[in-house]
Amino acid sequence: MPVATAPIYVVQHTSGEFLGLIEDHLEGRGLRFTYFRPFTTGGGLPASMDYAKALILLGGGPWGTHGERTLPNLKAELALTWACLARGKPVIGIGLGAQILAIAAGGGTEPAALGFEVGTARRTRDDALNGFLPETYPLAVYMRDRPLPPQEARILAEDGAGRPALFQVAGNCLGFTGHPGAKRGMVEDLIMEFEDGPEDPGPAIAALGGAQRAIEDSLVQIMTGLVQVTGLMREAET
């Protein structure tokens, strides 16, 4: 199977949150990725998606899609996502990124206070991620506001409250409410990075630390299915 040479563009919204454990899985498959950090001095978003294989939109810490904490670059990131959808390029949204994907795909978002929860997601379809999505997997959600996938979206997993935890739109685009490759240190860095943080995060941080092995194990299956569904190993198309 040929390995794609075009890079995956990864938009980072905070210093603390990055691809985490996902990096190793991409590198192991020979998939190149490039971070874009619009929140840094001299940083910015991709000028276009013409030469990119796919787009990954990461979480936003305290940034959301409603009110005073709306992501400053929301319109520009929606434009990038629309460009991918129009050209059939994969988009993977995590946390805030899942909200952006939901809006761009014709759904929306709903306001919710910033929270940090570690729980369990449960698969809703046996064929989710080509059958590779585990029946249950750890769900670490650090997010303000929540995605409302469009009506035609396939809900692949739900959280303990019955809300979408993973959804699929346009065939090859995925929205994760929780970070499937989360590390405990990422959340600790997020809490230190911003004055605005979740209330009493200690128990959830401890739970995330205790779930690290399960996250690593689940990610093996998740990434196998994700790569198949998104077509990331196919030759790049421009």
C-alpha positions as CSV (number, residue, x, y, z in Angstrom):
1,M,0.0,0.0,0.0
2,P,1.5,3.4,-1.0
3,V,2.3,5.8,1.7
4,A,1.0,9.4,1.2
5,T,3.6,12.1,0.9
6,A,1.3,15.1,1.4
7,P,1.3,16.3,5.0
8,I,-1.6,16.3,7.4
9,Y,-2.3,19.9,8.7
10,V,-2.9,20.0,12.4
11,V,-4.3,23.2,13.9
12,Q,-3.4,23.6,17.6
13,H,-5.4,26.0,19.7
14,T,-3.4,25.9,22.9
15,S,0.2,25.2,23.9
16,G,-0.9,22.3,26.2
17,E,-3.0,20.2,23.8
18,F,-1.3,18.4,20.9
19,L,-1.8,15.1,19.1
20,G,-0.5,13.2,22.1
21,L,-0.4,9.5,21.6
22,I,-1.7,9.9,18.1
23,E,1.7,11.2,16.9
24,D,3.3,7.8,17.3
25,H,0.6,6.1,15.2
26,L,0.9,8.6,12.4
27,E,4.7,8.4,12.4
28,G,4.6,4.6,12.5
29,R,2.5,4.7,9.2
30,G,4.8,7.2,7.5
31,L,2.2,9.9,7.7
32,R,3.7,13.3,7.9
33,F,2.0,16.1,9.9
34,T,2.6,19.8,10.3
35,Y,1.4,21.9,13.3
36,F,-0.1,25.3,12.8
37,R,-0.3,27.5,15.9
38,P,-2.3,30.7,15.2
39,F,-2.2,31.7,18.9
40,T,1.6,32.2,18.9
41,T,3.5,35.3,17.7
42,G,4.0,34.9,14.0
43,G,1.9,31.8,13.9
44,G,-1.1,31.4,11.6
45,L,-3.5,29.1,9.9
46,P,-2.8,27.3,6.6
47,A,-3.3,29.6,3.6
48,S,-5.2,26.8,1.8
49,M,-5.7,23.0,1.9
50,D,-4.4,22.6,-1.7
51,Y,-1.3,20.6,-0.7
52,A,-2.6,18.9,2.4
53,K,-3.6,15.3,2.8
54,A,-6.1,16.0,5.6
55,L,-7.0,18.5,8.4
56,I,-7.0,17.8,12.1
57,L,-8.5,20.4,14.4
58,L,-7.5,19.9,18.0
59,G,-9.2,20.9,21.3
60,G,-9.4,24.5,22.5
61,G,-9.0,24.3,26.3
62,P,-11.4,27.1,27.5
63,W,-12.2,28.3,24.0
64,G,-15.6,27.4,22.6
65,T,-18.0,28.4,19.9
66,H,-20.4,30.6,22.0
67,G,-20.2,33.8,24.0
68,E,-17.1,35.7,25.2
69,R,-14.9,32.6,24.9
70,T,-15.6,32.0,21.2
71,L,-12.5,30.9,19.4
72,P,-11.0,34.1,17.7
73,N,-10.2,32.2,14.4
74,L,-13.5,30.4,14.3
75,K,-14.6,31.8,10.9
76,A,-11.2,31.1,9.3
77,E,-11.2,27.5,10.6
78,L,-14.7,27.0,9.3
79,A,-13.6,28.1,5.9
80,L,-10.7,25.6,6.0
81,T,-13.1,22.9,7.0
82,W,-15.6,23.8,4.3
83,A,-12.8,23.6,1.8
84,C,-12.0,20.1,2.9
85,L,-15.6,19.0,2.8
86,A,-16.0,20.5,-0.7
87,R,-13.0,18.6,-2.0
88,G,-13.6,15.3,-0.2
89,K,-10.6,15.7,2.1
90,P,-10.7,14.1,5.5
91,V,-11.3,16.2,8.6
92,I,-10.7,14.9,12.1
93,G,-12.0,17.2,14.9
94,I,-11.3,16.7,18.6
95,G,-13.1,18.6,21.3
96,L,-13.4,22.1,19.9
97,G,-12.4,20.7,16.6
98,A,-15.5,18.4,16.6
99,Q,-17.6,21.5,17.2
100,I,-16.1,23.2,14.2
101,L,-16.7,20.1,12.1
102,A,-20.3,19.8,13.2
103,I,-21.0,23.4,12.2
104,A,-19.2,23.1,8.9
105,A,-21.2,19.9,8.1
106,G,-24.5,21.6,8.6
107,G,-25.1,20.9,12.3
108,G,-24.3,23.3,15.2
109,T,-23.2,23.5,18.7
110,E,-24.8,24.2,22.1
111,P,-23.4,26.3,25.0
112,A,-22.0,24.4,27.9
113,A,-19.7,25.4,30.8
114,L,-16.0,24.4,30.6
115,G,-15.7,21.0,32.1
116,F,-13.2,18.1,32.4
117,E,-14.6,14.6,32.6
118,V,-13.1,11.2,32.3
119,G,-15.6,8.4,31.6
120,T,-16.5,5.7,29.1
121,A,-17.7,5.9,25.6
122,R,-19.9,3.1,24.3
123,R,-20.0,2.1,20.6
124,T,-23.5,2.4,19.0
125,R,-22.8,0.5,15.8
126,D,-21.0,-2.7,15.2
127,D,-19.5,-1.4,11.9
128,A,-18.1,1.8,13.6
129,L,-14.7,2.6,12.1
130,N,-15.0,-0.4,9.8
131,G,-15.6,-2.5,12.9
132,F,-12.4,-1.5,14.7
133,L,-14.0,0.9,17.3
134,P,-13.8,-0.9,20.6
135,E,-17.2,-1.7,22.3
136,T,-16.1,0.7,25.1
137,Y,-13.2,3.0,25.4
138,P,-11.9,5.7,27.8
139,L,-13.4,9.1,27.1
140,A,-11.5,12.2,28.4
141,V,-13.3,15.4,27.5
142,Y,-11.9,18.8,28.3
143,M,-14.2,21.2,26.5
144,R,-16.4,24.3,26.6
145,D,-19.7,24.0,24.6
146,R,-20.7,20.8,22.8
147,P,-21.1,19.7,19.1
148,L,-24.5,19.0,17.6
149,P,-23.8,16.8,14.6
150,P,-26.1,17.3,11.6
151,Q,-29.1,15.0,11.2
152,E,-27.4,12.9,8.6
153,A,-24.3,12.2,10.7
154,R,-23.6,8.6,11.8
155,I,-23.3,8.5,15.6
156,L,-20.6,5.9,16.2
157,A,-20.3,6.2,20.0
158,E,-22.1,7.9,22.9
159,D,-21.0,9.0,26.4
160,G,-22.6,8.0,29.7
161,A,-25.3,10.6,29.3
162,G,-26.3,9.4,25.8
163,R,-24.6,12.3,24.0
164,P,-22.5,11.8,20.9
165,A,-18.9,10.9,21.7
166,L,-17.8,10.1,18.1
167,F,-19.6,11.0,14.9
168,Q,-18.9,10.6,11.2
169,V,-20.0,12.9,8.4
170,A,-19.3,13.2,4.7
171,G,-18.0,9.6,4.8
172,N,-14.4,10.3,5.8
173,C,-14.7,13.0,8.5
174,L,-14.8,12.2,12.2
175,G,-15.6,14.2,15.3
176,F,-14.4,13.1,18.7
177,T,-15.7,14.9,21.8
178,G,-12.8,13.5,23.8
179,H,-9.1,13.3,22.9
180,P,-8.5,9.6,21.9
181,G,-4.7,10.0,22.5
182,A,-4.9,12.1,25.7
183,K,-2.1,12.2,28.2
184,R,-2.3,13.3,31.8
185,G,0.4,15.9,31.3
186,M,-1.6,17.6,28.5
187,V,-4.5,18.4,30.9
188,E,-2.1,19.5,33.6
189,D,-0.5,21.9,31.1
190,L,-3.9,23.2,30.0
191,I,-4.8,24.0,33.6
192,M,-1.6,25.9,34.1
193,E,-1.8,27.7,30.7
194,F,-5.1,29.5,31.4
195,E,-6.7,31.2,34.4
196,D,-10.1,29.9,33.2
197,G,-10.2,26.2,34.2
198,P,-12.6,23.5,35.3
199,E,-13.7,23.3,38.9
200,D,-11.9,20.8,41.1
201,P,-10.0,19.0,38.3
202,G,-8.0,16.8,40.7
203,P,-10.3,13.6,40.6
204,A,-10.5,13.7,36.8
205,I,-6.8,14.2,36.5
206,A,-6.2,11.1,38.7
207,A,-8.8,9.2,36.6
208,L,-7.0,10.1,33.4
209,G,-3.7,8.9,34.9
210,G,-5.3,5.6,35.8
211,A,-6.7,5.2,32.4
212,Q,-3.5,5.7,30.4
213,R,-2.9,2.0,29.6
214,A,-6.5,1.6,28.5
215,I,-6.3,4.7,26.3
216,E,-3.1,3.3,24.7
217,D,-4.7,0.0,24.1
218,S,-8.0,1.4,22.7
219,L,-6.0,3.8,20.4
220,V,-4.5,0.9,18.5
221,Q,-7.9,-0.2,17.3
222,I,-9.2,3.4,16.9
223,M,-6.3,4.4,14.7
224,T,-6.6,1.3,12.6
225,G,-10.2,2.1,11.8
226,L,-9.6,5.8,11.5
227,V,-6.9,5.4,8.9
228,Q,-9.2,3.1,6.9
229,V,-12.3,5.3,7.1
230,T,-10.4,8.5,6.3
231,G,-8.2,7.0,3.6
232,L,-5.1,8.5,5.0
233,M,-2.8,5.9,3.5
234,R,-4.0,6.5,0.0
235,E,-2.1,8.6,-2.4
236,A,-2.6,12.4,-1.9
237,E,-5.1,14.0,-4.1
238,T,-5.0,17.7,-4.9
